[in-house]
Amino acid sequence: MSRIQLLSDQLVNQIAAGEVVERPASALKELLENSLDAGADNVGVELVAGGTKLIKVIDDGIGIEHEDLALALHRHATSKIRDFDDLQKVATLGFRGEGLASIASVSRLTLTSRFNGAAHAWRIESDHGRLHEAEPAALAVGTTIEVHDLYYQTPARRKFLKSDGTEFAHCEDMVKRLALANPDKQFTLVHNGRANLRVMRGDVIKRCAALLSDEFAQTAVQVEESAGPLRLWGLAGSPTLSKSSRDAQYFFVNGRFVRDKVIAHALREAYRDVLHHDRHAAYCLFLELDPEGVDVNVHPTKIEVRFRESQAIYGFMLRSLTKALASTKAGQVPAGVDPETGEIIAPAAPTYAAGTPQTSGYQQQPWRQQHMAIPVVQEPLAMYDRMFSDLKREPGQAAVTPSYAPAEFGATVLSGGNPRPLPVGTRAFMPATDEDGIPPLGFAMAQLHGVYILAQAAEGLIVVDMHAAHERVVYEKLKNALDLDNMPSQPMLIPHLFSADRFEVATVEDNREALAHLGFDLSVQSPTQIAIRGIPMLLKDADAVELARSVIKDIREVGASQMLTGRRNELLSTMACHGSVRANRSLTIPEMNALLREMEATERSGQCNHGRPTWFRLSMNDLDKLFMRGQ
């Protein structure tokens, strides 16, 4: 029988490397995090063969002292924490003290560093864990680390690596993550002697434009919410620019890129109302909280975290993102975009707190003082009645300046041109107008094939999908009415009867109170018939029988309690679809203008209930290009 024995440090490091250094991108992450913790402003990365042959990281951080150079390559040696209390409130990216040791155990590593104020640099080499003596070297400032032939002497691990192109893609994504989290740092990435990425210091909007596309930065919703020690900020991508994969989802907790089930669920729920089918949102969001409120020591890769108050985090995330996405209305120009040129407007540069990175003990993460604050555009809240007068213009006549009359309630439209009151307590928002009094979505001119509304706006042509737009308007009103427990019912002059099977009859008998809460007055007329005596007033123009059948079907399949709680919005979306104006219905100019004004006053009106866009703008420049004017 074999005896228990201690493993050598080299073997222990190689075992640990299996978790810490899964692939070249994992090694690159450890090196980059050390550079950022050292206070580097400029970080350069050079890769050969996807990082399998060479990973080189150059920074201008504070450097490592000569006496600590060899110690930096030992397991569990770190300057980031000292005791258990420090571990409970980690504020740096690195802290475990095993990254460099693990990398050095499965590669040929060269570490050259010049400590701030030192006469010259020092270099130390490690050949798969075997250290050489440190020797003087030439280096202007900071630290340079070279990792050669990763897993060269461990072919069993090397065979799991993918092609050079795949490994480089993972490395590039790793650089993007850290570059997005640190917009005030400059990053350069070179692969096989070719420059692939270079981002200059700036703000988070410009960094997102450089790494995630100009379109994302221009159309994204700017988020800035705080609650006690919690702060959520960044850019939430427009639902219209959703992706087929999760590749453009970046979430950071105290500057650390993480994947967390609590956060992922909150994000999905916030986007559920505006995202199309199986599409995925794009975002670059930052959550800040007290380091003691999150445990980052869950996994050696440090990509997973555990919140001490996960329910509070979930609620804060959901409320903040729902509020941010709800604040967008049709016709609004994103806060980060110049309305005339379409160019990105960078927020004012913040004043950073002074601070010098420390080389030992508890170190406050520089990122926490150097984040980029994002300005928030506040919408005025006011209640208005018929926000737009009926427009009757002769050809060539100048546009009529709209008149706004204050009143207690707003108005809903598309009922033969006559407004009807909203539920008590529902508020409409006065749309922003330009200096000529033209509202964001302009004035309706015509209807195209009974499907689209064409409107003339200040900067060009607005095209609106009238069914999708009205569906969102009705949906939001239904949600408001149900939230206020005020869903008025429209009695039927003559009850509508329709044939029903025994399951539908049973559903009505068992859920009369829930149906009444939704504005329905249904009764069982016979074992095979149901009578409709009233439907929600907001849906009084809908097909009563078709609407009732859909609601009964949803309640029968899931249950009334679930439909009115967890799946409430899905039920209301179904109702709104039945109650919205259908294609091929002819609208008058006043009706079209009324719908445009409703869109401007309705939350989330840029997308319908299923996430499809409700409107598009073609500027005069776009139209001129189509006709080659000025060319």
C-alpha positions as CSV (number, residue, x, y, z in Angstrom):
1,M,0.0,0.0,0.0
2,S,1.4,3.4,-1.0
3,R,2.0,6.0,1.7
4,I,0.5,9.5,1.6
5,Q,3.1,12.0,0.6
6,L,3.4,15.7,-0.1
7,L,3.5,16.8,-3.7
8,S,6.2,19.0,-5.0
9,D,5.5,22.7,-5.5
10,Q,6.1,22.4,-9.2
11,L,3.5,19.6,-9.5
12,V,1.0,21.5,-7.3
13,N,1.4,24.5,-9.6
14,Q,0.9,22.4,-12.7
15,I,-2.3,21.0,-11.1
16,A,-3.5,24.4,-10.2
17,A,-2.7,25.6,-13.7
18,G,-5.4,23.3,-15.0
19,E,-8.0,25.6,-13.4
20,V,-6.4,29.0,-13.7
21,V,-4.8,28.6,-17.1
22,E,-7.4,26.8,-19.2
23,R,-6.1,28.3,-22.4
24,P,-4.0,31.3,-23.6
25,A,-6.8,33.7,-23.0
26,S,-6.9,32.6,-19.3
27,A,-3.2,33.4,-19.0
28,L,-3.6,36.7,-20.7
29,K,-6.4,37.6,-18.4
30,E,-4.2,37.0,-15.3
31,L,-1.4,39.1,-16.8
32,L,-3.7,42.0,-17.8
33,E,-5.4,42.1,-14.4
34,N,-2.0,42.4,-12.8
35,S,-1.1,45.3,-15.1
36,L,-4.3,47.1,-14.2
37,D,-3.9,46.5,-10.5
38,A,-0.4,48.1,-10.8
39,G,-2.0,51.3,-12.0
40,A,-0.9,51.0,-15.7
41,D,-2.3,53.6,-18.1
42,N,-1.0,52.0,-21.3
43,V,-1.1,48.2,-21.8
44,G,0.3,46.5,-24.9
45,V,-0.3,42.9,-25.9
46,E,1.7,40.9,-28.4
47,L,0.6,37.3,-29.4
48,V,2.0,34.7,-31.7
49,A,0.0,31.7,-32.9
50,G,-3.0,32.7,-30.9
51,G,-1.0,33.0,-27.8
52,T,0.3,29.4,-27.8
53,K,3.8,30.4,-28.9
54,L,4.0,33.8,-27.2
55,I,2.0,36.0,-24.9
56,K,3.7,39.3,-24.2
57,V,2.2,42.0,-22.0
58,I,3.8,45.4,-21.6
59,D,2.6,48.0,-19.1
60,D,3.7,51.3,-17.6
61,G,2.5,50.5,-14.1
62,I,4.3,50.9,-10.8
63,G,6.5,47.8,-11.3
64,I,7.9,45.2,-8.9
65,E,10.8,45.7,-6.5
66,H,13.9,43.7,-7.0
67,E,13.5,41.8,-3.7
68,D,9.9,40.8,-4.7
69,L,10.7,39.6,-8.2
70,A,11.2,35.9,-7.4
71,L,8.5,35.9,-4.8
72,A,6.0,37.1,-7.5
73,L,6.3,33.7,-9.2
74,H,5.6,31.7,-6.0
75,R,2.2,30.3,-5.2
76,H,-0.1,32.3,-2.9
77,A,2.3,35.3,-2.9
78,T,0.5,38.6,-3.4
79,S,0.5,42.2,-2.5
80,K,-3.3,42.5,-2.8
81,I,-4.4,41.0,0.6
82,R,-2.9,40.4,4.0
83,D,-5.5,38.6,6.1
84,F,-9.0,37.2,6.1
85,D,-10.6,40.7,6.5
86,D,-9.0,41.8,3.3
87,L,-10.3,38.6,1.6
88,Q,-13.9,39.7,2.6
89,K,-13.6,43.0,0.8
90,V,-11.4,42.4,-2.2
91,A,-11.3,45.6,-4.4
92,T,-8.6,44.5,-6.8
93,L,-8.8,42.3,-9.9
94,G,-6.2,39.9,-8.7
95,F,-5.8,38.6,-5.1
96,R,-5.3,34.8,-5.1
97,G,-1.5,34.9,-5.7
98,E,-1.5,31.9,-8.0
99,G,-1.8,33.3,-11.5
100,L,1.8,34.0,-12.3
101,A,3.0,30.8,-10.5
102,S,0.5,28.7,-12.5
103,I,1.5,30.2,-15.8
104,A,5.2,29.9,-15.0
105,S,4.7,26.2,-14.2
106,V,3.5,25.3,-17.7
107,S,5.6,27.6,-19.9
108,R,8.9,29.5,-20.3
109,L,8.3,32.8,-18.6
110,T,10.4,35.9,-18.5
111,L,9.5,38.7,-16.0
112,T,11.2,42.1,-16.4
113,S,10.2,45.0,-14.2
114,R,11.4,48.4,-13.1
115,F,10.0,49.6,-9.9
116,N,8.9,53.3,-9.8
117,G,12.1,55.3,-8.9
118,A,14.5,52.4,-9.2
119,A,17.8,53.0,-11.0
120,H,17.2,50.2,-13.5
121,A,15.1,47.1,-14.2
122,W,15.5,43.5,-13.2
123,R,14.7,40.3,-15.1
124,I,13.9,36.8,-13.8
125,E,13.2,33.7,-15.9
126,S,11.3,30.5,-15.2
127,D,11.5,27.3,-17.2
128,H,8.3,25.3,-16.3
129,G,8.6,26.3,-12.7
130,R,12.4,26.2,-12.3
131,L,13.5,29.7,-11.4
132,H,16.8,31.4,-12.4
133,E,18.6,34.1,-10.6
134,A,17.4,37.7,-11.2
135,E,19.7,39.8,-13.2
136,P,19.8,43.5,-14.2
137,A,17.9,44.5,-17.4
138,A,17.0,47.5,-19.4
139,L,13.4,48.8,-19.2
140,A,12.2,52.3,-19.2
141,V,9.2,51.9,-16.9
142,G,6.7,49.3,-15.7
143,T,6.6,45.6,-16.3
144,T,7.0,43.3,-19.3
145,I,6.1,39.6,-19.1
146,E,6.7,37.1,-21.9
147,V,5.1,33.7,-21.9
148,H,6.6,31.3,-24.4
149,D,5.3,27.8,-25.5
150,L,2.4,27.4,-23.3
151,Y,1.8,23.8,-22.3
152,Y,4.8,22.7,-24.5
153,Q,5.9,20.1,-21.9
154,T,2.4,18.9,-21.1
155,P,1.1,17.5,-24.4
156,A,-2.0,16.1,-22.7
157,R,-3.2,19.6,-22.0
158,R,-2.0,21.1,-25.2
159,K,-4.1,18.8,-27.4
160,F,-7.2,20.4,-25.9
161,L,-6.3,23.7,-27.4
162,K,-8.1,24.7,-30.6
163,S,-6.8,26.3,-33.8
164,D,-4.7,29.4,-33.6
165,G,-7.6,31.5,-35.0
166,T,-9.9,30.2,-32.3
167,E,-7.5,30.8,-29.5
168,F,-6.8,34.3,-30.8
169,A,-10.5,35.0,-30.9
170,H,-10.7,34.2,-27.2
171,C,-7.7,36.4,-26.4
172,E,-9.2,39.3,-28.3
173,D,-12.4,39.0,-26.4
174,M,-10.5,39.0,-23.2
175,V,-8.8,42.2,-24.1
176,K,-12.1,43.7,-25.1
177,R,-13.6,42.9,-21.8
178,L,-10.9,44.6,-19.8
179,A,-10.8,47.5,-22.3
180,L,-14.5,48.1,-21.8
181,A,-14.2,48.0,-18.1
182,N,-11.3,50.5,-18.2
183,P,-12.1,53.2,-20.8
184,D,-9.5,55.5,-19.2
185,K,-6.7,53.1,-20.2
186,Q,-5.1,52.6,-23.6
187,F,-4.9,49.1,-25.0
188,T,-3.0,47.7,-28.0
189,L,-3.3,44.2,-29.4
190,V,-0.8,42.8,-32.0
191,H,-1.1,39.2,-33.4
192,N,1.6,37.6,-35.5
193,G,3.2,41.1,-36.0
194,R,-0.1,42.6,-37.2
195,A,-2.0,45.3,-35.2
196,N,-5.5,44.1,-34.6
197,L,-6.8,46.5,-32.0
198,R,-5.9,49.9,-30.6
199,V,-8.1,51.9,-28.4
200,M,-7.2,55.3,-27.0
201,R,-8.1,56.6,-23.5
202,G,-11.5,58.2,-23.4
203,D,-15.0,57.7,-22.0
204,V,-17.3,54.7,-21.9
205,I,-19.4,55.8,-24.9
206,K,-16.4,56.2,-27.2
207,R,-15.0,52.9,-25.9
208,C,-18.3,51.1,-26.7
209,A,-18.3,52.7,-30.1
210,A,-14.8,51.5,-30.9
211,L,-15.3,47.9,-29.6
212,L,-19.1,47.3,-30.0
213,S,-19.8,49.5,-33.1
214,D,-20.9,53.1,-33.6
215,E,-24.5,51.9,-34.1
216,F,-24.6,50.4,-30.6
217,A,-23.2,53.5,-28.9
218,Q,-25.6,55.8,-30.9
219,T,-28.8,53.9,-30.2
220,A,-28.1,52.5,-26.7
221,V,-30.1,53.6,-23.7
222,Q,-27.9,55.3,-21.1
223,V,-28.4,53.8,-17.6
224,E,-27.6,55.7,-14.4
225,E,-29.4,54.5,-11.2
226,S,-28.4,54.4,-7.6
227,A,-29.9,53.0,-4.4
228,G,-27.9,53.2,-1.2
229,P,-24.5,51.5,-1.8
230,L,-25.7,50.2,-5.2
231,R,-25.0,51.9,-8.5
232,L,-25.8,50.7,-12.0
233,W,-24.6,52.6,-15.0
234,G,-23.6,52.0,-18.6
235,L,-25.3,51.4,-21.9
236,A,-28.2,49.1,-22.5
237,G,-28.5,48.2,-26.2
238,S,-31.6,49.2,-28.2
239,P,-34.0,46.2,-28.5
240,T,-34.1,46.9,-32.3
241,L,-30.4,46.0,-32.5
242,S,-30.7,42.7,-30.7
243,K,-28.3,39.8,-31.6
244,S,-28.8,36.2,-32.4
245,S,-26.2,35.3,-29.8
246,R,-24.9,36.6,-26.4
247,D,-21.6,37.8,-27.8
248,A,-22.3,41.4,-27.2
249,Q,-23.2,41.1,-23.5
250,Y,-20.7,42.6,-21.1
251,F,-21.5,43.0,-17.4
252,F,-19.0,44.1,-14.8
253,V,-19.2,44.0,-11.0
254,N,-16.8,46.5,-9.4
255,G,-14.8,46.5,-12.7
256,R,-14.7,42.7,-13.0
257,F,-16.3,40.9,-15.9
258,V,-18.6,38.3,-14.5
259,R,-21.3,35.9,-15.5
260,D,-24.0,35.5,-12.9
261,K,-27.4,33.8,-12.9
262,V,-29.1,36.4,-10.8
263,I,-27.9,39.2,-13.1
264,A,-28.6,37.3,-16.3
265,H,-32.2,36.6,-15.2
266,A,-32.8,40.3,-14.2
267,L,-31.5,41.4,-17.6
268,R,-33.8,38.9,-19.5
269,E,-36.8,40.0,-17.5
270,A,-36.1,43.7,-18.1
271,Y,-35.8,43.1,-21.9
272,R,-38.7,40.6,-22.1
273,D,-41.3,43.3,-23.0
274,V,-39.3,44.7,-25.8
275,L,-37.1,41.9,-27.2
276,H,-38.2,40.0,-30.3
277,H,-38.6,36.2,-29.8
278,D,-35.3,34.4,-29.1
279,R,-33.1,37.4,-29.8
280,H,-30.5,38.6,-27.2
281,A,-29.9,42.1,-26.0
282,A,-26.5,43.8,-26.3
283,Y,-25.2,45.8,-23.3
284,C,-22.2,47.1,-21.5
285,L,-23.3,47.7,-17.9
286,F,-21.4,48.3,-14.6
287,L,-22.7,47.4,-11.2
288,E,-20.9,49.0,-8.2
289,L,-21.4,48.0,-4.6
290,D,-19.4,47.6,-1.4
291,P,-16.7,44.9,-1.9
292,E,-18.0,43.3,1.3
293,G,-21.4,42.7,-0.5
294,V,-20.0,40.3,-3.1
295,D,-17.8,37.3,-2.8
296,V,-15.3,37.1,-5.7
297,N,-13.4,34.1,-4.3
298,V,-15.9,31.5,-5.8
299,H,-13.7,30.1,-8.6
300,P,-10.0,30.4,-9.5
301,T,-10.9,32.1,-12.8
302,K,-12.8,34.8,-10.8
303,I,-15.5,35.0,-13.5
304,E,-18.2,33.9,-11.1
305,V,-19.3,35.8,-8.0
306,R,-21.7,35.3,-5.2
307,F,-23.8,38.2,-3.8
308,R,-24.5,38.3,-0.1
309,E,-27.9,39.9,-0.8
310,S,-28.9,38.4,-4.1
311,Q,-32.6,39.2,-3.9
312,A,-31.8,42.9,-3.3
313,I,-29.4,42.9,-6.2
314,Y,-32.0,41.3,-8.4
315,G,-34.7,43.8,-7.5
316,F,-32.4,46.8,-8.0
317,M,-31.2,45.5,-11.3
318,L,-34.7,44.8,-12.6
319,R,-36.2,48.1,-11.4
320,S,-33.3,50.1,-12.8
321,L,-33.2,48.5,-16.2
322,T,-37.0,48.5,-16.6
323,K,-37.0,52.2,-15.8
324,A,-34.3,52.9,-18.3
325,L,-35.9,51.0,-21.1
326,A,-39.3,52.4,-20.3
327,S,-38.0,56.0,-20.5
328,T,-37.5,55.6,-24.3
329,K,-40.2,56.9,-26.5
330,A,-40.7,56.9,-30.2
331,G,-39.0,59.9,-31.9
332,Q,-36.5,60.5,-29.2
333,V,-32.9,61.0,-30.3
334,P,-30.5,59.0,-28.0
335,A,-29.0,61.1,-25.3
336,G,-25.5,60.4,-26.6
337,V,-26.1,61.5,-30.2
338,D,-26.1,64.9,-31.8
339,P,-29.6,65.2,-33.4
340,E,-28.3,67.0,-36.4
341,T,-25.1,65.2,-37.3
342,G,-25.9,61.8,-35.7
343,E,-22.4,61.8,-34.2
344,I,-21.7,60.5,-30.7
345,I,-21.6,63.1,-27.9
346,A,-19.1,62.3,-25.2
347,P,-20.1,63.1,-21.7
348,A,-18.1,65.7,-19.8
349,A,-14.9,64.3,-18.5
350,P,-15.1,63.6,-14.8
351,T,-12.7,64.8,-12.1
352,Y,-10.8,61.8,-10.9
353,A,-9.9,61.3,-7.3
354,A,-6.2,61.4,-6.7
355,G,-4.5,58.2,-5.6
356,T,-1.4,56.2,-6.2
357,P,-1.5,52.4,-6.5
358,Q,0.0,50.6,-3.5
359,T,2.4,47.7,-3.8
360,S,1.3,45.9,-0.7
361,G,-1.6,45.6,1.7
362,Y,-5.3,46.4,0.9
363,Q,-5.4,48.4,-2.3
364,Q,-8.4,50.4,-3.5
365,Q,-9.0,49.5,-7.1
366,P,-8.1,52.6,-9.2
367,W,-11.1,51.7,-11.5
368,R,-13.5,52.7,-8.7
369,Q,-12.2,56.3,-8.7
370,Q,-11.9,56.5,-12.5
371,H,-15.2,55.3,-13.9
372,M,-16.8,57.5,-16.5
373,A,-20.0,59.1,-15.2
374,I,-22.9,59.1,-17.7
375,P,-25.3,62.1,-17.9
376,V,-29.0,61.3,-17.7
377,V,-31.6,63.1,-19.7
378,Q,-34.6,63.7,-17.5
379,E,-38.0,63.7,-19.1
380,P,-40.6,66.3,-17.9
381,L,-43.6,64.7,-16.3
382,A,-47.0,66.4,-16.9
383,M,-50.6,65.4,-17.7
384,Y,-52.2,66.6,-20.8
385,D,-55.4,66.1,-22.6
386,R,-55.7,66.0,-26.4
387,M,-52.1,66.8,-27.1
388,F,-52.5,67.5,-30.7
389,S,-55.2,69.3,-32.6
390,D,-56.7,67.8,-35.7
391,L,-54.6,68.8,-38.7
392,K,-56.4,69.9,-41.9
393,R,-54.0,71.3,-44.4
394,E,-54.4,72.2,-48.0
395,P,-51.5,71.2,-50.3
396,G,-48.6,73.7,-49.9
397,Q,-50.1,75.1,-46.7
398,A,-47.6,75.5,-43.9
399,A,-47.8,73.0,-41.0
400,V,-50.1,74.0,-38.2
401,T,-48.3,74.5,-34.9
402,P,-49.8,72.1,-32.4
403,S,-51.6,73.3,-29.4
404,Y,-51.4,71.6,-26.0
405,A,-54.2,72.0,-23.5
406,P,-53.6,70.8,-19.9
407,A,-56.2,68.5,-18.4
408,E,-56.4,65.8,-15.8
409,F,-56.4,62.9,-18.2
410,G,-54.9,62.0,-21.5
411,A,-56.8,60.7,-24.5
412,T,-56.7,57.5,-26.5
413,V,-57.4,57.4,-30.2
414,L,-58.4,55.3,-33.1
415,S,-62.1,55.1,-32.3
416,G,-63.5,56.9,-35.4
417,G,-61.4,60.0,-34.7
418,N,-63.1,60.6,-31.3
419,P,-60.9,60.6,-28.2
420,R,-61.9,58.6,-25.2
421,P,-60.5,59.0,-21.7
422,L,-57.7,56.9,-20.3
423,P,-58.2,55.1,-17.0
424,V,-58.0,57.3,-13.9
425,G,-54.5,58.1,-12.9
426,T,-52.9,57.3,-16.2
427,R,-50.5,60.0,-17.3
428,A,-49.5,61.1,-20.7
429,F,-46.2,62.9,-21.4
430,M,-45.9,66.0,-23.5
431,P,-43.5,65.2,-26.4
432,A,-40.5,67.4,-26.9
433,T,-40.8,69.8,-29.9
434,D,-38.3,71.7,-31.8
435,E,-38.2,75.5,-32.1
436,D,-40.7,75.4,-34.9
437,G,-43.2,73.4,-32.9
438,I,-42.7,70.2,-34.9
439,P,-43.0,67.1,-32.6
440,P,-40.5,64.3,-32.8
441,L,-42.6,62.1,-35.2
442,G,-43.8,65.0,-37.2
443,F,-47.1,65.4,-39.1
444,A,-48.9,62.6,-40.9
445,M,-49.1,63.0,-44.6
446,A,-50.5,59.7,-45.9
447,Q,-51.1,56.0,-45.4
448,L,-49.3,53.4,-47.5
449,H,-51.2,50.2,-48.4
450,G,-53.2,50.4,-45.2
451,V,-50.1,49.4,-43.2
452,Y,-47.7,52.3,-42.8
453,I,-48.1,55.9,-41.8
454,L,-45.9,58.4,-43.6
455,A,-45.1,61.5,-41.6
456,Q,-43.0,64.6,-42.4
457,A,-40.7,65.4,-39.5
458,A,-38.2,68.2,-39.1
459,E,-35.3,66.2,-40.5
460,G,-37.0,64.0,-43.0
461,L,-39.5,61.2,-43.4
462,I,-40.9,59.0,-40.6
463,V,-42.4,55.6,-41.5
464,V,-44.6,54.0,-38.8
465,D,-46.0,50.5,-38.7
466,M,-49.5,51.5,-37.4
467,H,-50.5,48.0,-36.0
468,A,-47.2,47.5,-34.2
469,A,-47.3,51.1,-32.8
470,H,-50.9,51.0,-31.7
471,E,-50.3,47.5,-30.1
472,R,-47.6,49.0,-27.9
473,V,-49.8,52.0,-27.0
474,V,-52.8,49.8,-26.0
475,Y,-50.5,47.3,-24.2
476,E,-49.0,50.1,-22.0
477,K,-52.4,51.4,-21.1
478,L,-53.6,48.0,-20.2
479,K,-50.6,47.6,-17.9
480,N,-51.3,50.9,-16.3
481,A,-55.0,50.2,-15.7
482,L,-54.2,46.8,-14.2
483,D,-51.5,48.3,-11.9
484,L,-54.0,50.9,-10.7
485,D,-56.7,48.2,-10.3
486,N,-58.9,50.2,-12.5
487,M,-59.8,48.2,-15.7
488,P,-63.1,49.7,-16.7
489,S,-65.5,47.4,-18.6
490,Q,-67.6,48.4,-21.6
491,P,-71.1,46.8,-21.3
492,M,-72.4,45.2,-24.5
493,L,-75.7,46.6,-25.8
494,I,-76.6,43.1,-26.9
495,P,-74.7,40.1,-25.3
496,H,-72.6,38.1,-27.7
497,L,-73.0,34.4,-27.5
498,F,-70.5,31.8,-28.8
499,S,-70.2,28.1,-28.7
500,A,-67.8,26.7,-26.1
501,D,-66.5,23.3,-25.1
502,R,-66.7,22.0,-21.5
503,F,-63.2,23.2,-20.7
504,E,-64.0,26.8,-21.7
505,V,-67.2,26.7,-19.7
506,A,-65.4,25.4,-16.7
507,T,-62.7,28.0,-17.0
508,V,-65.4,30.8,-17.0
509,E,-67.2,29.3,-14.0
510,D,-64.1,28.9,-11.9
511,N,-62.5,32.3,-12.8
512,R,-65.3,34.9,-12.9
513,E,-63.6,37.2,-10.4
514,A,-60.2,37.1,-12.3
515,L,-62.0,37.8,-15.6
516,A,-63.9,40.7,-14.0
517,H,-60.5,42.0,-12.7
518,L,-59.4,42.1,-16.4
519,G,-62.6,44.0,-17.5
520,F,-64.5,41.0,-18.8
521,D,-68.1,40.2,-17.9
522,L,-68.6,36.6,-19.0
523,S,-71.3,34.1,-18.0
524,V,-72.2,30.6,-18.8
525,Q,-75.5,30.7,-20.8
526,S,-75.7,26.9,-21.3
527,P,-73.5,23.8,-21.1
528,T,-72.3,24.7,-24.6
529,Q,-72.5,28.5,-24.7
530,I,-70.8,31.5,-23.1
531,A,-72.3,35.0,-23.1
532,I,-70.1,38.1,-23.4
533,R,-71.8,41.0,-21.6
534,G,-68.8,43.3,-21.2
535,I,-65.2,43.6,-22.4
536,P,-62.4,46.0,-21.3
537,M,-63.2,49.6,-22.4
538,L,-59.7,50.0,-23.8
539,L,-60.5,47.1,-26.2
540,K,-64.1,47.9,-27.1
541,D,-63.4,48.0,-30.8
542,A,-61.9,44.5,-30.8
543,D,-63.6,41.3,-31.9
544,A,-65.3,40.4,-28.7
545,V,-65.6,36.7,-29.3
546,E,-62.0,36.3,-30.6
547,L,-60.7,38.3,-27.7
548,A,-62.7,36.3,-25.1
549,R,-61.6,33.0,-26.5
550,S,-57.9,34.0,-26.4
551,V,-58.1,35.1,-22.8
552,I,-60.0,32.0,-21.7
553,K,-57.4,29.8,-23.5
554,D,-54.5,31.5,-21.7
555,I,-56.2,31.2,-18.3
556,R,-57.2,27.6,-18.9
557,E,-53.6,26.5,-19.8
558,V,-51.8,28.3,-17.0
559,G,-54.3,29.3,-14.3
560,A,-55.7,32.6,-13.3
561,S,-53.3,33.3,-10.5
562,Q,-50.2,32.7,-12.7
563,M,-51.7,34.7,-15.6
564,L,-52.3,37.7,-13.3
565,T,-48.8,37.5,-11.7
566,G,-45.9,35.8,-13.4
567,R,-47.4,35.8,-16.9
568,R,-49.5,38.9,-16.6
569,N,-47.7,40.8,-19.3
570,E,-48.1,37.9,-21.8
571,L,-51.8,37.9,-21.2
572,L,-52.1,41.7,-21.6
573,S,-49.9,41.5,-24.8
574,T,-52.4,39.0,-26.2
575,M,-55.3,41.4,-25.4
576,A,-53.5,44.4,-26.9
577,C,-52.9,42.5,-30.1
578,H,-56.6,42.0,-30.5
579,G,-57.4,45.5,-29.5
580,S,-55.0,47.3,-31.8
581,V,-55.8,48.7,-35.3
582,R,-55.4,46.1,-38.0
583,A,-53.7,46.3,-41.3
584,N,-55.7,47.6,-44.3
585,R,-57.8,49.8,-42.1
586,S,-58.1,53.3,-43.5
587,L,-57.2,56.0,-41.0
588,T,-57.9,59.7,-41.3
589,I,-55.2,62.3,-41.1
590,P,-56.3,63.3,-37.6
591,E,-56.3,59.6,-36.5
592,M,-52.8,59.1,-37.8
593,N,-51.6,62.3,-36.1
594,A,-53.2,61.2,-32.8
595,L,-51.4,57.9,-33.0
596,L,-48.1,59.6,-33.6
597,R,-48.7,61.8,-30.5
598,E,-49.6,58.7,-28.4
599,M,-46.4,57.0,-29.5
600,E,-44.4,60.0,-28.4
601,A,-46.0,59.8,-25.0
602,T,-45.9,56.1,-24.5
603,E,-43.1,54.2,-22.8
604,R,-41.2,51.6,-24.8
605,S,-43.0,52.7,-28.0
606,G,-39.9,52.2,-30.2
607,Q,-40.8,48.5,-30.2
608,C,-44.1,46.5,-30.3
609,N,-45.0,43.9,-27.7
610,H,-43.0,41.3,-29.6
611,G,-39.9,43.4,-29.9
612,R,-40.3,44.5,-33.6
613,P,-39.5,48.1,-34.4
614,T,-42.5,50.4,-34.7
615,W,-41.0,53.2,-36.7
616,F,-38.0,54.3,-38.8
617,R,-36.6,57.6,-39.8
618,L,-35.2,58.5,-43.2
619,S,-33.3,61.8,-42.9
620,M,-33.1,64.3,-45.8
621,N,-29.5,63.2,-46.2
622,D,-30.6,59.6,-46.6
623,L,-33.2,60.5,-49.2
624,D,-30.7,62.8,-51.1
625,K,-28.3,59.9,-51.3
626,L,-31.0,57.7,-52.8
627,F,-31.6,60.2,-55.6
628,M,-27.9,61.2,-55.8
629,R,-28.7,64.8,-55.2
630,G,-25.6,67.0,-54.9
631,Q,-23.3,64.3,-56.4
